[in-house]
Amino acid sequence: MTDVLDGVRDHYAASGLTERLKAALAVFGPEDQPLAPQQLAALDQFHTRGLAATADLAKLAGIAADMSVLDVGAGVGGPARFLATTYGCRVIGVDLSDPFVLAARYLTARTGQSERVSFETASAMELPFDDGRFDVAWLQHVAMNVPDRDRLYREIRRVLKIGGRFATFDVVMGGGEPLYPVPWARTPATSFLLTAAATREAIEAAGFRVLVWQDDSEAAKAWIAQLRASGPPPAPNLGVVMGPEFAQLAANLGRNLLEGRLGILTAVFEAAPI
């Protein structure tokens, strides 16, 4: 298991990430000039359909100002900052990658959100929080990097209050093996995809009941087609985070979705008594 997690961590190593972000964000002004969270949307929403998917999932999850939210696999913190800005909730993000956590803290400071949003380095399979701490757990394009899904979902259930919400937006297996590399894995060695049905079974077995269950594969395909038609993305974008390979990784993801090898799942669950 340790070797597998090391492989996932290496995929997101992103050395010098914060310095690259500082250089890329110079287009918005000097370092001491505050940034609006929406200025970062092209580089801090690391999942299909970008900010639109985050906004849709937040509505389905019923996020409110008095809630405490855990963003599992928070990346550079885009969804966490969106939730805090839009709803006024408090968010803690965890990620396996130290460079991502440092970058998330930097971007959060630049947008003036450090009082409501914080980040820690931690594994999704061993969350460093007490039982029943959070009202909402948030998981976007993360589970396909986790080798032990049963343990992942049990950990998420453990840190949620009874009646708390688990909101997930993830990649699932479709028909046929996906083409690699993709944004979350360069080879199958660090990719742990499940079908939508197997994902639901594992989540429900961890102590959840389903509230929302949506196949968003068609919306993802439409988004991919729109991106292809609109040409190169505006700068700065996710290429700053993932480096020069990102164009190929994103292209393979698009091909996998369009060919039905992969699908996109949106779901919200309620934490049942254990």
KOLMARLUM-616635 format. One record per residue (C-alpha): residue in one letter; residue number from 1; x, y, z. Coordinates in steps of 0.25 Angstrom, whole numbers, plus 5000, padded with zeros to 4 digits. Last residue first. Example, Ala and Ser with C-alpha at 12.3 -4.5 7.8 and 13.67 -1.06 7.14 Angstrom:
! KOLMARLUM-616635
+----+-----+------+------+------+
! aa !   i !    u !    v !    w !
+----+-----+------+------+------+
!  S !   2 ! 5055 ! 4996 ! 5029 !
!  A !   1 ! 5049 ! 4982 ! 5031 !
+----+-----+------+------+------+
END
This chain:
! KOLMARLUM-616635
+----+-----+------+------+------+
! aa !   i !    u !    v !    w !
+----+-----+------+------+------+
!  I ! 274 ! 4906 ! 5013 ! 5049 !
!  P ! 273 ! 4895 ! 5024 ! 5048 !
!  A ! 272 ! 4894 ! 5028 ! 5034 !
!  A ! 271 ! 4902 ! 5038 ! 5027 !
!  E ! 270 ! 4894 ! 5044 ! 5015 !
!  F ! 269 ! 4899 ! 5043 ! 5001 !
!  V ! 268 ! 4901 ! 5052 ! 4989 !
!  A ! 267 ! 4905 ! 5047 ! 4975 !
!  T ! 266 ! 4911 ! 5052 ! 4962 !
!  L ! 265 ! 4917 ! 5041 ! 4953 !
!  I ! 264 ! 4925 ! 5043 ! 4941 !
!  G ! 263 ! 4928 ! 5032 ! 4931 !
!  L ! 262 ! 4940 ! 5026 ! 4925 !
!  R ! 261 ! 4943 ! 5017 ! 4913 !
!  G ! 260 ! 4931 ! 5023 ! 4906 !
!  E ! 259 ! 4938 ! 5028 ! 4894 !
!  L ! 258 ! 4936 ! 5042 ! 4897 !
!  L ! 257 ! 4940 ! 5041 ! 4911 !
!  N ! 256 ! 4953 ! 5033 ! 4908 !
!  R ! 255 ! 4956 ! 5043 ! 4897 !
!  G ! 254 ! 4954 ! 5055 ! 4906 !
!  L ! 253 ! 4963 ! 5049 ! 4917 !
!  N ! 252 ! 4974 ! 5046 ! 4906 !
!  A ! 251 ! 4973 ! 5061 ! 4902 !
!  A ! 250 ! 4974 ! 5065 ! 4916 !
!  L ! 249 ! 4987 ! 5057 ! 4919 !
!  Q ! 248 ! 4993 ! 5061 ! 4906 !
!  A ! 247 ! 4991 ! 5076 ! 4909 !
!  F ! 246 ! 4996 ! 5074 ! 4923 !
!  E ! 245 ! 5009 ! 5069 ! 4919 !
!  P ! 244 ! 5015 ! 5083 ! 4919 !
!  G ! 243 ! 5013 ! 5084 ! 4935 !
!  M ! 242 ! 5002 ! 5080 ! 4944 !
!  V ! 241 ! 5000 ! 5092 ! 4952 !
!  V ! 240 ! 5003 ! 5103 ! 4941 !
!  G ! 239 ! 4997 ! 5094 ! 4931 !
!  L ! 238 ! 4984 ! 5096 ! 4939 !
!  N ! 237 ! 4982 ! 5110 ! 4934 !
!  P ! 236 ! 4988 ! 5124 ! 4934 !
!  A ! 235 ! 4985 ! 5126 ! 4923 !
!  P ! 234 ! 4972 ! 5124 ! 4914 !
!  P ! 233 ! 4970 ! 5110 ! 4909 !
!  P ! 232 ! 4975 ! 5107 ! 4894 !
!  G ! 231 ! 4963 ! 5106 ! 4884 !
!  S ! 230 ! 4949 ! 5108 ! 4886 !
!  A ! 229 ! 4944 ! 5096 ! 4878 !
!  R ! 228 ! 4952 ! 5086 ! 4886 !
!  L ! 227 ! 4947 ! 5092 ! 4899 !
!  Q ! 226 ! 4933 ! 5091 ! 4895 !
!  A ! 225 ! 4934 ! 5077 ! 4891 !
!  I ! 224 ! 4940 ! 5074 ! 4904 !
!  W ! 223 ! 4929 ! 5081 ! 4911 !
!  A ! 222 ! 4918 ! 5073 ! 4903 !
!  K ! 221 ! 4925 ! 5060 ! 4907 !
!  A ! 220 ! 4925 ! 5064 ! 4922 !
!  A ! 219 ! 4910 ! 5067 ! 4921 !
!  E ! 218 ! 4908 ! 5054 ! 4914 !
!  S ! 217 ! 4915 ! 5047 ! 4925 !
!  D ! 216 ! 4908 ! 5053 ! 4936 !
!  D ! 215 ! 4901 ! 5040 ! 4942 !
!  Q ! 214 ! 4894 ! 5045 ! 4954 !
!  W ! 213 ! 4890 ! 5040 ! 4967 !
!  V ! 212 ! 4885 ! 5049 ! 4978 !
!  L ! 211 ! 4880 ! 5045 ! 4992 !
!  V ! 210 ! 4887 ! 5031 ! 4994 !
!  R ! 209 ! 4889 ! 5025 ! 5008 !
!  F ! 208 ! 4902 ! 5024 ! 5015 !
!  G ! 207 ! 4909 ! 5015 ! 5024 !
!  A ! 206 ! 4921 ! 5009 ! 5018 !
!  A ! 205 ! 4914 ! 4999 ! 5010 !
!  E ! 204 ! 4906 ! 5010 ! 5003 !
!  I ! 203 ! 4919 ! 5016 ! 4998 !
!  A ! 202 ! 4924 ! 5002 ! 4993 !
!  E ! 201 ! 4912 ! 4999 ! 4986 !
!  R ! 200 ! 4911 ! 5012 ! 4980 !
!  T ! 199 ! 4925 ! 5011 ! 4974 !
!  A ! 198 ! 4922 ! 4997 ! 4969 !
!  A ! 197 ! 4910 ! 5002 ! 4961 !
!  A ! 196 ! 4918 ! 5014 ! 4956 !
!  T ! 195 ! 4929 ! 5005 ! 4951 !
!  L ! 194 ! 4942 ! 5005 ! 4958 !
!  L ! 193 ! 4955 ! 5012 ! 4955 !
!  F ! 192 ! 4968 ! 5010 ! 4963 !
!  S ! 191 ! 4979 ! 5017 ! 4955 !
!  T ! 190 ! 4993 ! 5018 ! 4960 !
!  A ! 189 ! 4999 ! 5005 ! 4953 !
!  P ! 188 ! 4989 ! 5008 ! 4941 !
!  T ! 187 ! 5000 ! 5017 ! 4936 !
!  R ! 186 ! 5002 ! 5032 ! 4935 !
!  A ! 185 ! 4991 ! 5035 ! 4946 !
!  W ! 184 ! 4982 ! 5046 ! 4950 !
!  P ! 183 ! 4982 ! 5055 ! 4938 !
!  V ! 182 ! 4982 ! 5043 ! 4928 !
!  P ! 181 ! 4993 ! 5035 ! 4922 !
!  Y ! 180 ! 4987 ! 5026 ! 4918 !
!  L ! 179 ! 4976 ! 5020 ! 4909 !
!  P ! 178 ! 4964 ! 5015 ! 4917 !
!  E ! 177 ! 4961 ! 5000 ! 4917 !
!  G ! 176 ! 4947 ! 4997 ! 4911 !
!  G ! 175 ! 4933 ! 5001 ! 4914 !
!  G ! 174 ! 4931 ! 5011 ! 4925 !
!  M ! 173 ! 4939 ! 5012 ! 4938 !
!  V ! 172 ! 4936 ! 5024 ! 4947 !
!  V ! 171 ! 4942 ! 5038 ! 4949 !
!  D ! 170 ! 4937 ! 5045 ! 4961 !
!  F ! 169 ! 4928 ! 5056 ! 4966 !
!  T ! 168 ! 4925 ! 5053 ! 4981 !
!  A ! 167 ! 4917 ! 5060 ! 4992 !
!  F ! 166 ! 4916 ! 5053 ! 5005 !
!  R ! 165 ! 4905 ! 5060 ! 5014 !
!  G ! 164 ! 4904 ! 5059 ! 5029 !
!  G ! 163 ! 4892 ! 5052 ! 5035 !
!  I ! 162 ! 4900 ! 5046 ! 5046 !
!  K ! 161 ! 4913 ! 5055 ! 5047 !
!  L ! 160 ! 4924 ! 5052 ! 5037 !
!  V ! 159 ! 4938 ! 5048 ! 5041 !
!  R ! 158 ! 4935 ! 5033 ! 5041 !
!  R ! 157 ! 4927 ! 5033 ! 5028 !
!  I ! 156 ! 4939 ! 5039 ! 5021 !
!  E ! 155 ! 4948 ! 5029 ! 5027 !
!  R ! 154 ! 4939 ! 5017 ! 5023 !
!  Y ! 153 ! 4938 ! 5023 ! 5009 !
!  L ! 152 ! 4953 ! 5023 ! 5007 !
!  R ! 151 ! 4955 ! 5009 ! 5014 !
!  D ! 150 ! 4945 ! 5002 ! 5005 !
!  R ! 149 ! 4951 ! 5009 ! 4993 !
!  D ! 148 ! 4965 ! 5004 ! 4996 !
!  P ! 147 ! 4974 ! 5007 ! 4984 !
!  V ! 146 ! 4971 ! 5022 ! 4984 !
!  N ! 145 ! 4975 ! 5030 ! 4971 !
!  M ! 144 ! 4961 ! 5028 ! 4965 !
!  A ! 143 ! 4955 ! 5033 ! 4977 !
!  V ! 142 ! 4960 ! 5047 ! 4975 !
!  H ! 141 ! 4952 ! 5054 ! 4964 !
!  Q ! 140 ! 4944 ! 5063 ! 4974 !
!  L ! 139 ! 4941 ! 5058 ! 4988 !
!  W ! 138 ! 4934 ! 5067 ! 4998 !
!  A ! 137 ! 4931 ! 5063 ! 5012 !
!  V ! 136 ! 4920 ! 5071 ! 5019 !
!  D ! 135 ! 4915 ! 5074 ! 5033 !
!  F ! 134 ! 4929 ! 5070 ! 5039 !
!  R ! 133 ! 4934 ! 5066 ! 5053 !
!  G ! 132 ! 4927 ! 5053 ! 5054 !
!  D ! 131 ! 4939 ! 5045 ! 5058 !
!  D ! 130 ! 4952 ! 5053 ! 5061 !
!  F ! 129 ! 4961 ! 5057 ! 5050 !
!  P ! 128 ! 4974 ! 5053 ! 5044 !
!  L ! 127 ! 4969 ! 5045 ! 5032 !
!  E ! 126 ! 4975 ! 5032 ! 5029 !
!  M ! 125 ! 4971 ! 5027 ! 5016 !
!  A ! 124 ! 4970 ! 5041 ! 5010 !
!  S ! 123 ! 4984 ! 5043 ! 5013 !
!  A ! 122 ! 4989 ! 5056 ! 5019 !
!  T ! 121 ! 4996 ! 5069 ! 5017 !
!  E ! 120 ! 4987 ! 5080 ! 5023 !
!  F ! 119 ! 4979 ! 5092 ! 5017 !
!  S ! 118 ! 4972 ! 5104 ! 5022 !
!  V ! 117 ! 4960 ! 5112 ! 5018 !
!  R ! 116 ! 4951 ! 5122 ! 5026 !
!  E ! 115 ! 4962 ! 5131 ! 5032 !
!  S ! 114 ! 4971 ! 5128 ! 5021 !
!  Q ! 113 ! 4962 ! 5134 ! 5011 !
!  G ! 112 ! 4969 ! 5147 ! 5006 !
!  T ! 111 ! 4970 ! 5143 ! 4991 !
!  R ! 110 ! 4985 ! 5143 ! 4991 !
!  A ! 109 ! 4985 ! 5136 ! 5005 !
!  T ! 108 ! 4976 ! 5125 ! 4999 !
!  L ! 107 ! 4986 ! 5124 ! 4987 !
!  Y ! 106 ! 4998 ! 5122 ! 4996 !
!  R ! 105 ! 4991 ! 5112 ! 5005 !
!  A ! 104 ! 4987 ! 5104 ! 4992 !
!  A ! 103 ! 5001 ! 5104 ! 4987 !
!  L ! 102 ! 5007 ! 5099 ! 5000 !
!  V ! 101 ! 4996 ! 5088 ! 5000 !
!  F ! 100 ! 4999 ! 5084 ! 4985 !
!  P !  99 ! 5014 ! 5084 ! 4988 !
!  D !  98 ! 5012 ! 5075 ! 5000 !
!  S !  97 ! 5004 ! 5065 ! 4992 !
!  L !  96 ! 4994 ! 5055 ! 4999 !
!  D !  95 ! 4983 ! 5066 ! 5000 !
!  V !  94 ! 4974 ! 5071 ! 5011 !
!  G !  93 ! 4965 ! 5083 ! 5011 !
!  I !  92 ! 4958 ! 5089 ! 5023 !
!  V !  91 ! 4946 ! 5098 ! 5019 !
!  R !  90 ! 4938 ! 5108 ! 5028 !
!  C !  89 ! 4925 ! 5112 ! 5021 !
!  G !  88 ! 4921 ! 5126 ! 5016 !
!  Y !  87 ! 4913 ! 5120 ! 5004 !
!  T !  86 ! 4920 ! 5126 ! 4992 !
!  T !  85 ! 4933 ! 5130 ! 4997 !
!  A !  84 ! 4935 ! 5118 ! 5006 !
!  L !  83 ! 4930 ! 5108 ! 4995 !
!  F !  82 ! 4938 ! 5114 ! 4984 !
!  R !  81 ! 4951 ! 5114 ! 4993 !
!  A !  80 ! 4949 ! 5099 ! 4996 !
!  P !  79 ! 4946 ! 5096 ! 4981 !
!  G !  78 ! 4959 ! 5103 ! 4977 !
!  G !  77 ! 4969 ! 5098 ! 4987 !
!  V !  76 ! 4981 ! 5094 ! 4980 !
!  G !  75 ! 4978 ! 5079 ! 4981 !
!  A !  74 ! 4967 ! 5077 ! 4991 !
!  G !  73 ! 4968 ! 5062 ! 4992 !
!  V !  72 ! 4957 ! 5061 ! 5002 !
!  D !  71 ! 4950 ! 5075 ! 5004 !
!  L !  70 ! 4944 ! 5075 ! 5018 !
!  V !  69 ! 4933 ! 5084 ! 5021 !
!  S !  68 ! 4928 ! 5091 ! 5034 !
!  M !  67 ! 4914 ! 5096 ! 5032 !
!  D !  66 ! 4908 ! 5109 ! 5037 !
!  A !  65 ! 4908 ! 5116 ! 5024 !
!  A !  64 ! 4901 ! 5106 ! 5016 !
!  I !  63 ! 4904 ! 5095 ! 5006 !
!  G !  62 ! 4892 ! 5088 ! 5001 !
!  A !  61 ! 4899 ! 5076 ! 4995 !
!  L !  60 ! 4892 ! 5078 ! 4981 !
!  K !  59 ! 4895 ! 5093 ! 4981 !
!  A !  58 ! 4910 ! 5090 ! 4984 !
!  L !  57 ! 4910 ! 5079 ! 4973 !
!  D !  56 ! 4905 ! 5089 ! 4963 !
!  A !  55 ! 4915 ! 5100 ! 4967 !
!  T !  54 ! 4927 ! 5090 ! 4966 !
!  A !  53 ! 4923 ! 5085 ! 4953 !
!  A !  52 ! 4922 ! 5099 ! 4947 !
!  L !  51 ! 4936 ! 5102 ! 4953 !
!  G !  50 ! 4942 ! 5092 ! 4944 !
!  R !  49 ! 4934 ! 5083 ! 4935 !
!  T !  48 ! 4944 ! 5072 ! 4937 !
!  H !  47 ! 4953 ! 5073 ! 4949 !
!  F !  46 ! 4964 ! 5081 ! 4955 !
!  Q !  45 ! 4957 ! 5094 ! 4958 !
!  D !  44 ! 4969 ! 5103 ! 4962 !
!  L !  43 ! 4975 ! 5107 ! 4948 !
!  A !  42 ! 4964 ! 5113 ! 4940 !
!  A !  41 ! 4956 ! 5117 ! 4952 !
!  L !  40 ! 4967 ! 5126 ! 4958 !
!  Q !  39 ! 4961 ! 5139 ! 4955 !
!  Q !  38 ! 4948 ! 5135 ! 4961 !
!  P !  37 ! 4955 ! 5135 ! 4975 !
!  A !  36 ! 4957 ! 5150 ! 4974 !
!  L !  35 ! 4972 ! 5153 ! 4975 !
!  P !  34 ! 4979 ! 5163 ! 4985 !
!  Q !  33 ! 4990 ! 5171 ! 4980 !
!  D !  32 ! 5003 ! 5169 ! 4988 !
!  E !  31 ! 5009 ! 5160 ! 4978 !
!  P !  30 ! 5008 ! 5171 ! 4967 !
!  G !  29 ! 4997 ! 5170 ! 4956 !
!  F !  28 ! 4987 ! 5160 ! 4949 !
!  V !  27 ! 4998 ! 5156 ! 4939 !
!  A !  26 ! 5007 ! 5153 ! 4951 !
!  L !  25 ! 4999 ! 5141 ! 4954 !
!  A !  24 ! 5007 ! 5132 ! 4945 !
!  A !  23 ! 5020 ! 5135 ! 4952 !
!  K !  22 ! 5014 ! 5133 ! 4966 !
!  L !  21 ! 5008 ! 5120 ! 4961 !
!  R !  20 ! 5021 ! 5115 ! 4956 !
!  E !  19 ! 5028 ! 5119 ! 4970 !
!  T !  18 ! 5017 ! 5111 ! 4977 !
!  L !  17 ! 5019 ! 5099 ! 4968 !
!  G !  16 ! 5034 ! 5098 ! 4969 !
!  S !  15 ! 5033 ! 5083 ! 4969 !
!  A !  14 ! 5019 ! 5077 ! 4964 !
!  A !  13 ! 5020 ! 5064 ! 4972 !
!  Y !  12 ! 5006 ! 5060 ! 4967 !
!  H !  11 ! 5010 ! 5047 ! 4960 !
!  D !  10 ! 5020 ! 5045 ! 4971 !
!  R !   9 ! 5009 ! 5045 ! 4982 !
!  V !   8 ! 5001 ! 5034 ! 4974 !
!  G !   7 ! 5014 ! 5026 ! 4973 !
!  D !   6 ! 5017 ! 5027 ! 4988 !
!  L !   5 ! 5002 ! 5023 ! 4991 !
!  V !   4 ! 5004 ! 5010 ! 4983 !
!  D !   3 ! 5018 ! 5007 ! 4990 !
!  T !   2 ! 5011 ! 5010 ! 5003 !
!  M !   1 ! 5000 ! 5000 ! 5000 !
+----+-----+------+------+------+
END
